[in-house]
Amino acid sequence: MEYLIDSLRKSSLGAEFYLDKIFNQNKVNRRALKLWVKFFPGEMLLFYSNLEAKSYDLSLISKIINGLSEVDSSLSAESLKKIFYFSNNIIKLEVLKAMQNPKCRDSEFLYSILNKEGAFLKREALRILTNDDSSRPLALERFFSINSPWWAKNKVIIENIMLVDSIGLKEAEGHLINLTKKKFFWNRKIRNKAQEVLRKWHDGKD
């Protein structure tokens, strides 16, 4: 079946046939989505429109996410991002988990999650990025590169310390050491939290 799909160059069936199967008949699987992105890359706006129109159907959207996660195409990543932007946090988490597969991963998108989403989603994006040896240093650098004049973003920094602790991401040790050296009284809670996590990690090593 995979060989047959790869060997096909065009479809005798139009885009509407596939859209009807996927969105109205709920016949969603990896092969159907692979054929769609293969034959109709110029019709993705129509696909996205149908996705958003069916955003209330969480079962369908979940099936589409699972199917896209197995399709090796840049259009898979684009489609997953579209789903992310109109979905609730549960579906957003499914999208991020789908991006564990390098076939449909968009690292820049995952980096953006580190900067603007809540702890629930930041944790998953960070976990995916730091599972990859090549992206781990940059992910940690971006995660802790927060400009916090006075104490404006201290809560975010403390939250990030707690997130790397929850993942057990000891590769962040250097960043935590730097945080223990932050000056001024308004950074005391940051210093204390970083020291607390470092002590915990080192006690664990012993």
Secondary structure in CASP SS format (residue, H / E / C, confidence):
PFRMAT SS
TARGET T0000
AUTHOR 0000-0000-0000
METHOD secondary structure of the structure
MODEL  1
M C 1.00
E H 1.00
Y H 1.00
L H 1.00
I H 1.00
D H 1.00
S H 1.00
L C 1.00
R C 1.00
K C 1.00
S C 1.00
S C 1.00
L C 1.00
G C 1.00
A H 1.00
E H 1.00
F H 1.00
Y H 1.00
L H 1.00
D H 1.00
K H 1.00
I H 1.00
F H 1.00
N H 1.00
Q C 1.00
N C 1.00
K C 1.00
V C 1.00
N C 1.00
R H 1.00
R H 1.00
A H 1.00
L H 1.00
K H 1.00
L H 1.00
W H 1.00
V H 1.00
K H 1.00
F H 1.00
F C 1.00
P H 1.00
G H 1.00
E H 1.00
M H 1.00
L H 1.00
L H 1.00
F H 1.00
Y H 1.00
S H 1.00
N H 1.00
L H 1.00
E H 1.00
A H 1.00
K C 1.00
S C 1.00
Y C 1.00
D C 1.00
L H 1.00
S H 1.00
L H 1.00
I H 1.00
S H 1.00
K H 1.00
I H 1.00
I H 1.00
N H 1.00
G H 1.00
L H 1.00
S C 1.00
E C 1.00
V C 1.00
D C 1.00
S C 1.00
S H 1.00
L H 1.00
S H 1.00
A H 1.00
E H 1.00
S H 1.00
L H 1.00
K H 1.00
K H 1.00
I H 1.00
F H 1.00
Y H 1.00
F H 1.00
S C 1.00
N C 1.00
N H 1.00
I H 1.00
I H 1.00
K H 1.00
L H 1.00
E H 1.00
V H 1.00
L H 1.00
K H 1.00
A H 1.00
M C 1.00
Q C 1.00
N C 1.00
P H 1.00
K H 1.00
C H 1.00
R C 1.00
D C 1.00
S H 1.00
E H 1.00
F H 1.00
L H 1.00
Y H 1.00
S H 1.00
I H 1.00
L H 1.00
N H 1.00
K H 1.00
E C 1.00
G C 1.00
A H 1.00
F H 1.00
L H 1.00
K H 1.00
R H 1.00
E H 1.00
A H 1.00
L H 1.00
R H 1.00
I H 1.00
L H 1.00
T H 1.00
N C 1.00
D C 1.00
D C 1.00
S C 1.00
S C 1.00
R H 1.00
P H 1.00
L H 1.00
A H 1.00
L H 1.00
E H 1.00
R H 1.00
F H 1.00
F H 1.00
S C 1.00
I C 1.00
N C 1.00
S C 1.00
P C 1.00
W C 1.00
W C 1.00
A C 1.00
K C 1.00
N H 1.00
K H 1.00
V H 1.00
I H 1.00
I H 1.00
E H 1.00
N H 1.00
I H 1.00
M H 1.00
L H 1.00
V H 1.00
D H 1.00
S H 1.00
I H 1.00
G C 1.00
L C 1.00
K H 1.00
E H 1.00
A H 1.00
E H 1.00
G H 1.00
H H 1.00
L H 1.00
I H 1.00
N H 1.00
L H 1.00
T H 1.00
K C 1.00
K C 1.00
K C 1.00
F C 1.00
F H 1.00
W H 1.00
N H 1.00
R H 1.00
K H 1.00
I H 1.00
R H 1.00
N H 1.00
K H 1.00
A H 1.00
Q H 1.00
E H 1.00
V H 1.00
L H 1.00
R H 1.00
K H 1.00
W H 1.00
H H 1.00
D H 1.00
G H 1.00
K H 1.00
D C 1.00
END
